[in-house]
Amino acid sequence: MISTYLKPLAEVDEARADHLAFVTELEEGGYSVTAGRLDPPTGGVILLDVDTEAEAHELLAKDPYVQRGLASYTATGWHPARGALAGYQRVRKS
C-alpha cells in the first residue's frame, strides 16, 4: 500500500506517534512485512501480507492517518521473486 499525504507534513507529524503505534499493531499481528516513509516525505509504503486488496483497505481504514483525513492509500499488488523477500513465508495464521 502506498500512502499519499493529504495535509501539510506538520499536520501529519502531529499524528505520527499514533500512526506508528498502529503500524506496530500490524507488525505484531503478522500483517506488515515492512514499512517506511517516502523520501521526500510525501507519503509512505506499507508492505502488507494479505490475501486481497479489500483486506488491505479494511486494515488501513483503522490507520489514524486515514481516520483523521491526513493520508489515503493506493493498493499495488506485488509478488517478490528475487532478493531478500524471495521465498517470504507468512508469519501469521491464515
Salt bridges, closest charged atoms under 4 A:
ASP13 OD1 - ARG37 NH2 2.53
ASP18 OD2 - ARG68 NH2 2.65
ASP49 OD1 - ARG90 NH2 2.91
ASP51 OD1 - ARG90 NH2 3.04
GLU53 OE2 - HIS57 NE2 3.40
GLU55 OE2 - ARG92 NH2 3.92
ASP63 OD1 - HIS19 ND1 2.95
